[in-house]
């Protein structure tokens, strides 16, 4: 994604779809604390300056569950960050293949323009 942002800065607006900023670790720490305090999601979203759907999505995707130790179940900031990073790494070829990333960066710097339609 960083390459796309750099491309946009160099060459103007170029969108592949919508994008939202994922929660940062400090936001996840606040979220975990406020969930534990049973604060309503709408208030958490207001305090973090986020849409409630972002909060619900992060809780759903990153909730820890353990069948053997159910007392540990819940939302934990570090677990949430690790789950997010694992999903991101699996789906990001440029993270998995640093040689590919370097080749794309070189081409962008040389003036290559990726096609928006994927061909």
N, C-alpha and C positions, 0 to 999 in steps of 0.2 A: 504494500500500500504506500510505503514511503516513496517509492519510485514514481507512482502515479501523482502523488502530491508534488514532488519535485518537477515532474513534467508539466503539471498545471501551472506551477510558479514560473517556469521558463517560457511556456508557450500559450498561456491564457487558459480559459476554462475548458475542461475536458472531463465529462462525467460518464461513468459506466453505470450509474444507478445511485440509489440513496446510500448514505453512510451516516452512522452515528458514532459518537465517541464512546468507547467502552469505559466502564467504571475503573477508576484508579484504585490502588491499594488503600490509600487513606480514606477514600469514599466507601470502600468495602468494609473497612474497620468501623466506620461510623454506622453503616447499615447494619452490621452484625450487632453492635451495641444497642441500636434502637429497636431492632427486631426482638432482642432479648428483653427489652423494656416494654415490649408490646405496643410500640408506637404505631399508629395507623400508617399504611403505605402512602397515602396521599400526603401526610405531613412529612414523612421521610423524603418523598420526592420533592416537595417544596423546599425543604432545608438543603437538599443537595443540588437544587436547581435543575432537576431532571424530570422527564415525563414519567408518570407512574408505570407505564408499560415497560420502561427500561428497568425499573426496580423489580417488577414482577418477573420479567424475563431473566434477570440475573439470579434471583432467588431460585427460580425453577431450574435453570440450567446448572447451577453451581451448589445446590444443596447437598450436604453430606448425609449419606444414609448407611447404616451398618446394622444388619439383621441380628448379629450376635451381641452387639452393645448399643441397643436403641437409645440409651441415655445420652449417647454422643451425637445422635442425629440432630441436624439443624444447619444453620448457615454460619460458616466460619470464614473469615476474610482470607486467610492464607490458603485454605482449601479451595475457595472460590477462585482466587488468582491462579493457582496451579491448574485447576480444571480448564480455565479460560486459556492459559498458555498451551496446554496439551492440545486442545481443539484447534487452536490457531496454528500450531506447528504441523499438525497432520494435514491441514488443508492449504498450506502455503508452500508452494513449490520453491519459491525463492529462499525460504528459510531452510527447507530441507536440502536444497541444492545450491550451495553458495556459488558454485561455478556459473550456474544459470543466471543468478542475480548479477554477478560481475559482468557477464556478457551483455545482459539487457542494459545495465547502467552505462557500459561503454557505448552501446549503440545509441542510447538516448543522448548522451553527451556529444556524439558525432552527428546528431541531427535526425536520427531515425524517428519516424512518426508511426506509432502503432495504430492499426486499424481498429476503430471502435466496434465494428460488427463481428470481430473475432476471426476474420479470414486472413 
